[in-house]
C-alpha cells in the first residue's frame, strides 16, 4: 500500500529537515527539502517529510502540551521538473522546499 494514492515512489538523491525553535513564541518551524535527479516533481516527498517531522514533534511534546497545533504546511519553492515555482514574498513563510535538481555536497 502507498501512503498517498497515485503518487509514485521516487529515487531521492537527498532529503534534509531543519528545525527552527522560537522559545519566546513557543513554536517550531520545520523546513524540509528534497532533491531528485529524475525529471519529475518532488513536492510530495518534501511535504511528507515536513508532515511526519511535525507529527513526531507533536508525539514527543504531547505530555507537555496537548493543545499544540500543526499549521501552515506548504511548498515554498520548486525547481526543475516541468516548471519552477516560488511562493510570493508577501505570503506567510512556509515549511517546505522542494528541489528537483540533484546537488553536490
Secondary structure, DSSP 8 states (H G I E B T S, - for coil): --SSTT-----EEEEEEEEEEETTTTEEEEEEEEEESSSS--HHHHHHHHHHHHHHHHHHHTTT-TT-------EEEEESTT--EE--TTS---SEEEE-S----
